[in-house]
Amino acid sequence: MMFFYATLLIGIAGLITLLRLILGPSVPDRVVALDTMNTLVVAAMVLLGAAYERAIYIDIAIVYALLSYVGTLIIAKYLQGGLS
């Protein structure tokens, strides 16, 4: 039952974040919303791994978090004008 409530909270947070991603007044707001969405996906994968007692989901979540971090850094560098 605890996993259900946690999934429900992550889902509600995802919907709120998706709303911010669509309606964000500026590009940095949308980037932050996308990064938050990636964090919620990582949290959902860890929750899924704990619910099904599979370590592979947690390993995938770690790799996804690393790629998400690198992607956010690249987007931030591009918005700052550093990539040509």
C-alpha positions, 0 to 999 in steps of 0.5 A: 500500500505504501508503494501505491501512495508513493506512486500516486504522489510521484504521478501528481508531481509529474502532472504539475511539472508537466504543466510547468513544462508546457506553460513555462513563461521562459526557457530556463523555467522549462529546463528546470521543469524538464530536469525535475521531470527527469528526477521524478522518473528516477524516483519512480524507477527506484520505487519500481525496483524496490517494489519488485525487488529487482536491482536492475531498475536501480542500476538503470535509474543511476545511469539515467540520472547521470545522463540527465545530469549531463544533458542538463549541463549541456542545455545550460551551457547552450543557453548561456551561449557557450556552444557553437 
